[in-house]
Amino acid sequence: MAADEIIAELEELNAHQTTPGLAAVAIELARAFDGTDAPTSRAVVARELAALMKTVRALAPVKAEGDKLDDLSARRAKRRGA
């Protein structure tokens, strides 16, 4: 179901801490999407949910991921016994 996927993404983005109100609205929209079979209603909810999730993703903190330079520095530090 869409609500399960949205909840998982919100948890990954830590949205309950950074944007708790938007996270709650996203969950409700996803549940509304799951709760209706009317194509027009699903389309409207999907559009609004997509726009809201775009905002949530933009406001989420950037995860620090290592790049090749970080890997090289880590190997050098390991070699030196640090």
N, C-alpha and C positions, 0 to 999 in steps of 0.2 A: 504494500500500500504506500501511497505517496507520503502520508504522515510519518511513517517509520523512516523513510529515506530523508525527509526534511529534518526530523529529530536527530538522526545520526550526523547529518552535515552540520547542524547547529552545535552539536556537542564537539565536533572536530574543530569548528571555528571558535569554540569557547564563547559563543554568542550570549549565553545566559549571564555571563559576567560583563561583557562589553556593551551589549545592546539587549537588555532583558525584555524591554517592551516590544521591540521588533521581533524578538525570538518568539514571544508568546503569540503575537499576531500571526506569524508565519505558521506556527503549529495549528492555530485555529483555521487558517485558510486551507492548509493541507487536509485537515479533517473534513472541512466543508467540501473540498474536492472529492475526497473519498466517499462522502456521504450522499452524493447526487449522481444520477445517471443522465440527467438532461444535458445534451451536448452544448447548448448555449451557456448554461450555468457553469459547466466545467471549463469552457473556454474563457469565460470572464474571470473565474477564480484562478485559473492557470496563469493568465496574463498578470493579474495583480500579485500572485505569489512569486512569479519570475522577477518582477520589478522589485519587490520587497527583498528577495534573496540577493539580488544584485547589490542593493544598498548594504545589507548585512555583510556580504563578502567584502565590500569596499571598506567598511568600518572595522573589520577584523584585524587584529595585529598581525604583522608579517612574521611568519615563522623563520627563525634563523636556521638556514641550511648551509652546511659546509660546501665550499667549492673546491676546485683543484688546489688552490693556494692553501686553503685550510688543511687539506689532506697532506700536502707537502710539509707544512709546518708541524703537523702532528707527528709525521714520520721522523722528521729531523729531531724533534724533542724526545721521541722515544729512543732514537739512536744515541742521543747524548745522555740518556738516563734520567731525564727530567720527569 
